Each structure stands twice: as structure tokens, then as C-alpha cells.
């Protein structure tokens, strides 16, 4: 085969358009992978079990697939804080002044196991749609859909993501669930937290 002909074939192959990620594929990716490769994060969470309970907390995570994280509770006041390091869970009742060992984490808490469960959940995704909305004055891509959550014994969850189109960072999430008539909602505001230092009780 002549060199010029080979070069023409390679050029033609390189000119083929890259298939864009579909809305459904994007939803599955976000559900399974979350915010990978962004390093430490701070997540400001507002939770509500309708008619029963409301809470506000901050979660500080090392990110990148690590389970290492700390949750500090703003409300209800005097709620215990939690800390996960390696395969151990700790709890503090004095706002992080001291920590008490709670338990070793089981295999289901392993990030790989959690991701595999989410991958199975993603197979039930339905009613997926995409759009665009502002978050704190910045336009973000939105992706939302329904799926059956194995973590809630198959109950339907509706999840929505706000994704920064420049960085790919998920800046906000919304989750609404209905498990046996109990309705819950969770809103998370996510930001990079590069100077994160977690306590080490050992």
C-alpha cells in the first residue's frame, strides 16, 4: 500500500466526529462516579425527612474514591460528629475535641462495593432529562432522572445534578426518595477543599 494512501486513510479516520455523551449516559456516569479526580471536597448538606426531622451538616472528604471523611453537624445542635479513617468509624460528642471508636466498617462500606451497587442501580435509570440552570449566578448543566436505590431496598429515588460545564465539577445535587411512604429530601452544595486535614484519633 502506498504511503500517501495510508496517510489519507489515517487522516480520514482522525476526522471522524467523536460521539457526544448522551443525556442518559451522563446521568449514569454522574450517579456511579460522582466527582472523581478533584481531590478533597467540602459538602454542605441539608436533609429532611418530611414531617419528622431536619438537619444541616458539612462533610469533609479526601475524595478520589477514598472513604476517609468527617461529618460535622450544624443542626440539630449537639448532634454527634462522625469520622471515617481507613476501615474504622469514630464518633465525637464534643465537636471534635475527642473521638470514640465505634466499629470496623464492613465489606459493603468499601468504596468498590458502593460503586458496584450504584452501577446496578444505574441500570434502572428512567425519565432522564438534561438542561441548564444557574447556581449562585453561574450557569450549570443539569442532569436528572429516577432510579431504584438498592440502598433503600429498591425504593425510587429522583436525583438531579448541577455540573459546571468548564470544570466538570458537580456543584450541587438534589435527591428525593420515597421509601414505604416515608419521603426524604437531600440538597448538597459541593466545593473543592484542597487544604483539608482530618483528625487522627489514633
C-alpha positions in Angstrom: 0.0 0.0 0.0 1.4 3.4 -1.0 2.5 5.8 1.9 0.3 8.6 0.6 -2.8 6.3 0.6 -2.1 5.2 4.1 -1.7 8.8 5.3 -5.0 9.6 3.6 -6.7 6.8 5.5 -5.3 7.9 8.8 -6.3 11.4 8.2 -9.9 10.3 7.3 -10.1 8.2 10.5 -8.9 11.1 12.6 -11.5 13.3 11.1 -14.4 11.1 12.2 -16.7 13.0 14.7 -16.5 12.0 18.3 -19.8 10.7 19.5 -21.2 13.1 22.2 -22.2 11.6 25.5 -26.0 11.1 25.6 -28.1 12.6 28.5 -28.7 9.0 29.8 -25.0 8.2 29.6 -24.2 11.3 31.5 -26.7 10.6 34.2 -25.3 7.1 34.7 -21.7 8.4 34.8 -22.5 11.0 37.4 -24.5 8.6 39.6 -21.7 6.0 39.6 -18.6 8.1 39.6 -19.7 11.3 41.3 -16.8 13.8 41.5 -13.7 11.8 40.6 -10.2 13.2 40.5 -11.0 16.6 42.1 -9.2 15.9 45.4 -10.6 16.9 48.8 -14.1 18.3 49.0 -16.5 20.0 51.4 -20.2 19.2 51.0 -22.8 21.3 52.7 -25.9 19.2 53.2 -29.5 20.0 54.1 -31.6 16.9 54.9 -35.2 16.5 55.6 -37.5 13.5 56.5 -40.8 15.1 55.7 -42.8 15.9 58.8 -40.2 14.2 61.1 -36.7 15.6 61.0 -34.4 18.3 59.5 -30.6 18.5 59.7 -27.7 20.6 58.3 -24.2 19.3 58.2 -20.8 19.6 56.5 -18.9 16.6 55.2 -15.2 16.9 54.6 -13.9 14.2 52.3 -10.5 13.3 50.8 -12.2 12.5 47.6 -10.8 10.5 44.7 -12.5 7.3 45.9 -11.3 7.4 49.5 -13.7 6.7 52.3 -11.8 9.0 54.6 -14.1 11.8 55.7 -15.5 13.7 58.6 -19.1 15.0 59.1 -19.7 18.0 61.4 -23.4 18.7 62.3 -24.7 22.2 62.4 -28.3 21.3 63.3 -29.8 19.7 65.3 -27.4 21.3 67.8 -25.3 18.9 69.9 -25.7 16.1 67.4 -22.6 13.8 67.3 -19.9 14.2 64.6 -18.6 11.2 62.7 -15.1 10.4 61.3 -14.1 7.6 58.9 -10.5 6.7 58.5 -9.3 3.6 56.7 -11.8 0.9 57.8 -12.7 2.5 61.1 -15.6 4.7 62.3 -15.2 7.2 65.1 -17.7 9.5 66.9 -17.4 12.8 68.8 -19.9 14.3 71.2 -17.8 17.4 71.9 -17.5 18.9 68.5 -14.2 17.1 67.6 -12.4 17.7 70.9 -12.2 13.9 71.5 -13.1 10.8 69.5 -14.5 7.4 70.5 -14.0 4.3 68.3 -17.4 2.9 67.2 -16.7 0.0 64.9 -14.8 -1.6 62.0 -16.5 -1.0 58.6 -18.0 -4.0 56.8 -17.3 -5.0 53.2 -20.5 -3.2 52.0 -18.9 0.1 53.1 -15.9 -0.4 50.8 -15.8 2.2 48.0 -15.6 -0.5 45.4 -18.7 -2.3 46.8 -20.6 1.0 47.0 -19.7 1.8 43.4 -20.8 -1.6 42.2 -24.1 -1.2 43.9 -24.6 2.2 42.2 -23.7 0.7 38.8 -26.5 -1.8 39.3 -28.9 1.0 40.4 -27.9 2.9 37.2 -29.3 0.1 35.2 -32.8 1.0 36.4 -32.5 4.7 35.4 -35.6 6.3 33.8 -37.1 9.7 33.0 -33.7 11.2 32.4 -33.5 14.8 31.1 -30.9 17.5 30.7 -31.0 21.2 30.8 -29.2 24.3 32.2 -29.7 26.4 35.4 -27.8 28.9 37.5 -26.1 28.0 40.8 -25.0 31.1 42.7 -25.0 33.2 39.5 -23.1 30.7 37.4 -24.8 28.7 34.6 -24.5 25.0 35.1 -25.6 21.9 33.1 -28.3 19.9 34.8 -29.0 16.2 34.6 -31.8 14.4 36.4 -33.6 11.1 36.5 -35.2 8.4 38.5 -33.7 5.0 39.6 -34.3 2.2 42.1 -32.0 2.6 45.0 -30.6 -0.6 46.4 -29.5 1.3 49.5 -33.2 1.9 50.1 -34.3 -1.6 49.4 -35.3 -0.7 45.8 -37.3 2.5 46.6 -37.5 5.0 43.8 -35.1 8.0 44.1 -35.1 11.1 42.0 -31.7 12.7 41.6 -30.6 15.9 40.0 -27.1 17.2 39.3 -25.8 20.7 38.6 -22.5 20.4 36.7 -20.0 23.2 36.0 -19.6 23.0 32.2 -16.0 24.2 32.3 -14.5 22.1 35.1 -17.0 19.1 35.1 -17.4 19.5 38.9 -20.7 18.6 40.3 -21.5 21.7 42.3 -24.9 20.8 43.6 -27.1 17.7 43.9 -30.7 17.1 44.9 -32.2 13.7 45.9 -35.8 12.9 46.7 -36.8 9.5 47.9 -40.0 7.7 48.9 -39.4 4.5 50.9 -42.6 2.8 52.1 -44.4 6.2 52.3 -41.5 8.0 54.0 -40.5 10.9 51.9 -37.0 12.4 52.3 -35.1 15.2 50.5 -31.3 16.0 50.4 -29.6 19.0 48.9 -25.8 19.2 48.7 -23.6 22.1 47.8 -20.1 20.9 46.8 -16.8 22.7 46.6 -13.1 21.9 46.4 -11.4 21.9 49.8 -7.7 21.5 48.9 -6.2 22.2 52.4 -8.2 19.5 54.2 -6.6 18.0 57.3 -8.7 15.3 59.0 -8.3 14.5 62.7 -6.3 11.3 63.7 -7.6 9.9 66.9 -5.1 7.0 67.0 
